[in-house]
Amino acid sequence: MEKRQASKRRKTNETMIELTYSIDGDGTADLTTDVPFMTHMLDLFTKHGLFDLSLTANGDVDIDDHHTTEDIGIVLGEALKEALADKKGIRRYGNAFVPMDDALAQVVVDLSNRPHFELRGELPKAKVGTFDTELVEEFLWKLALEARMNLHVIIHYGTNTHHIIEAIFKALGRALDEATQLDPRVKGIPSTKGSLS
């Protein structure tokens, strides 16, 4: 089977993102970004989703981490959509619960070609180190929009903000791994409409 992967590049006056994403990987991450917290989270996403991800991201972090984090979400979403092609034979839906010490997060996805994002639950603190935690929502919404998927994130509970976000990114990897898997029982496109693209 041909490897399902895509390479994307985005250059603006604010950021420069280069990314290669492979659905059928083994969890290998080669990440260089100006946002260390996102580097850590994307490493977890890649490892637990068993993807391969090569990413270089530089941006105007002298202002803040917003543009770089947002644009990584945009480019990763574009790559996921392209790598899936016509989506023949995929499971389409994925669901994962992941605990991280005090925290429990759930991520549910539908690779439906209908972008929608829901986040239920709160992040207790506005910052983890120097990282603005509101950017987690920004990243996830742009990922869902560009991948054209339903993405529902539920924070069931947790007190440590780092642990909650870590659980989200691990669950995101596992849910997308499930949804992108090829199921030999699925004949063609898994939709009564006959199209998911």
N, C-alpha and C positions, 0 to 999 in steps of 0.2 A: 504494500500500500504506500502511496506517495505521502510523504510527511506533510501534515497540515501546519503550515507556518506562513508568516507574513513579516515583511520588513517595512517600516514606515519612518518618515522623517518630517519634522515640523520645525520651521524656522520663522520666528517673528522678531520684532524689535525687543521683545521681553524674554524669549526663551529659545533654546535650541535643543530639540529632542531627537535622538536616533534610537530606534528600537527594533529588535528582532524577537518575535514571540512564536514559540512552537507549542502547539497543543499536545503533541505526542512526544513528550520529553521524559526526563528522569529526575527533574527537580534541580537542574543546574542553573544558577543565577550568576551573571556577570554584570554587576551594577555599579555605575559611577554617577552619583547625583550630588547636587548642592544642598540637598535636604536629607541629612543623615537619618532622621526618623522614618522618612518614606523609604529610604534605602533598606532599612531594617524590616519594615512592613512588607515591602515587595519581595524581599528575600524569603519571608515566611509564606507569602502567597504562592511563590514559585515552588518552594520545597513541598508544601502540603498539597498543591494541585498537581504535582508531578509534571509541571511544564518546564520548558527551557526559556529563559528570558535574558536577553542581552540588552542593556539600556545605558545610554549616556544622556544625562540631562543637566543642562546648565541654564541658569536664569538670573533674573534681577533680585537675588536673595538679599541684596543690600537694602531693598525696600521691605520685602517680607517673602515668605515661602509660597504665597498664594498662586502666582502665575505658573511657577514650576510644577507645583503639585497638580493644579488644574490641567495643565497641558500634558502631563504624564497620563492622566486619566483619559484625556481625549485620544492620544496616540495609541495607548493600550487598547481602548475600545475599538478604534479603527482596525487595529491589527487582528483582534479577536474576530471581528465580523468578516474580514477578508480571509482569514485562515479557515473559517468554517465553510466558506464557499456557499454551495446550495443547501447544505445541512442534511443531505441524504444520509439516512441510516443512524442519525444521532438519537440519543435518548430525549433530548430537548429540555427536560426538567431536571433540576438538581436541588437538594436540600441537605444542609449540614448543621448540626449542633456542635459547638466546640467549647469546652470549658477551659479556662485559664485561671487556676487558683480560685480566687473569689468570684470570678466573672463567668457568665455563660452567655454566649451569643449564638444566634441562628441566622443563616443566610439561605434564602430560597430564590432560585432563578428560573426563568423561562426564556429560552432563546427564540422568542416569538416574532421578532422583527417589529415589535411594538415597544418603544422605549417608555419605561415607567420606573420610578424610584420611590420607595417608601422606607423611611427610617423611623422605627418606633423605639423609644427609650432615650435616656439622657446620658451624656458624658459628664461625669461629676466636676471635672476641672477644665478650665479654658486653655490651659497649656500643659504639655508634657515636655519638660525642659524648655527649649526655645520654640517648640512647634505649637502652632495654634490648632487646637483640636477641632475647631469648626471646619478645617480643611479636609477632614476625613469625609464629611458629607459632600463637600465640593468635588473631591476626587471620585467618590462613588456615583454621584449623579452624572458627571461627565462620562464616566465609564459606561454606565447604563445607556446614556443617550447615544453615544457613538457606536456601541456594540448593538444597539437596537434590541435591548432585552428588558424584560421585567426583572427588577432587582429589589428584593425586600430584605431588609436587615432589621432584626429584632434583638434588642439588648434585653435579655430576661432579667438579669441583675448583675451587680458588681459594684465595688467601691473604689478599686484602683483603676484610674483612667487608662494607664498604659496597658494593663491586663485586658481591659474591655476591648480596646482597639486591636490588640494582638489577636484576641479571640475572633474578632470580625474578619481580619485579613486571612487567618487560617481557615475559617469557615467559608470565606469567599473562594479560596483556592479549591477546597474540597467540593463545594457545591458546583463550581464550574467544571471540575474534573468529571463529576457524575453526569452533568448535562451534556458534555461534549463527547462522551464515550459512544463508540459505535456499538449498536446492539444488532446482532444478526437477525433478530426477529422483526426488526423494523424494515419494511420494504419501501424504499423511496423516501419521500418527505413525510415527517411525522405530523401531518396536519390534514384535516378534512378539506381544507381549502386547496391543498396541492402545492402550496408555496409558503416558504418562510424567509424569502429574500426580497 
